[in-house]
Amino acid sequence: MKLRATLAILLALTTGASAQEAYPSRPVRLVVPFAPGGPSDIVARVLTPRLSAALGQPVVVENRAGGGGITGLEVVARAAPDGYVFGIGSAGGLAIAPRLGRGTSYDPNRDFSPITLGVAVPEPIVVPAALPYRTLAELIAAAKAAPGRLNFGSTGPGSMPHLAAEQLSAAAGIQLTHISYRSGGLLATAILQGEVQLGFADLPVLLPNIRAGTLRALAVGAPQRLSWIPDVPTMAELGLPSVDASNWHGFVAPARVPEAIMVTLHRAVAGALQDPEIARVLHDQGAVPGGNSRAEFAAFLRSESEKWGEVIRRGNIQGE
């Protein structure tokens, strides 16, 4: 009996180890909380062939749009913590929306296991080329001379462009009037047509018009100057280091995924992001590839949540 019991224990341990080593043994779902064609979707689809090869199983993109990126993240938060579902979330879904008045059904620090930063997407501030402002200092001077007269556009209350402009207003001591649009494309068009005098937006949305000379970039809310527009100074260079606005998209799994599986997922995703060819494709899209450690990404999530939470509190900003 003792021999049988010992054999049974050894068999159970061996079977458990084999099952763990076998991950993944079936396709893995990568949830994108936006419709096909958006920034998160592009990043996911650029990475999936490399992820599938690294994991030895198909990685299938599942678009679950809704709620400005919240609905898909809810799917990830509720998924079984077995490594077969993970997602890519934006700054809006992972750091901003939970701090707005309506909140979210998930707590980013409690309900997700951070994997890695996918990409950072710089947000320049631009004005129509037809306007006379050639520097940020000139724009700020005009805003101080006529408080509330200049309009800025955003992609909605509580969006990254909205919060970036709130950062600028607080740092420069100016008053701007907010006008909301439904998408980055509509926002860029509004700036081009002079419906608003300025705005922040994701670099890929603005870059064609910046290069064409129809929009003028005055500054970037990124730590360093951007290779796409190297002549445009950073906010820190202009004496406004607190204006620190870059959009980003990062990978998360449900909370409580076993450590060995998290190591496998991180190795696959970070490895794909660090592949030179994938990095080149993402750079061509106007994004800075990520691939940092899980601990670094977890710390980044906390700092972003705190930063935008303070902007939201100070401005008493409510989401839609």
Sequence and secondary structure as in RCSB ss.txt:
>XXXX:A:sequence
MKLRATLAILLALTTGASAQEAYPSRPVRLVVPFAPGGPSDIVARVLTPRLSAALGQPVVVENRAGGGGITGLEV
VARAAPDGYVFGIGSAGGLAIAPRLGRGTSYDPNRDFSPITLGVAVPEPIVVPAALPYRTLAELIAAAKAAPGRL
NFGSTGPGSMPHLAAEQLSAAAGIQLTHISYRSGGLLATAILQGEVQLGFADLPVLLPNIRAGTLRALAVGAPQR
LSWIPDVPTMAELGLPSVDASNWHGFVAPARVPEAIMVTLHRAVAGALQDPEIARVLHDQGAVPGGNSRAEFAAF
LRSESEKWGEVIRRGNIQGE
>XXXX:A:secstr
 HHHHHHHHHHHHHHHHHHHHT  SS EEEEESS TTSHHHHHHHHHHHHHHHHHTS EEEEE   TTTHHHHHH
HHHS SSSSEEEEEEHIIIIIGGGSTT  SS HHHHEEEEEEEEEEE EEEEETTSS  SHHHHHHHHHHSTTTS
EEEESSTTSHHHHHHHHHHHHHT   EEEE SSHHHHHHHHHTTSSSEEE  HHHHHHHHHHTSEEEEEE SSS 
 SSSTTS BTTTTT TT   EEEEEEEEETT  HHHHHHHHHHHHHHHT HHHHHHHHHTT EE    HHHHHHH
HHHHHHHHHHHHHHHT    
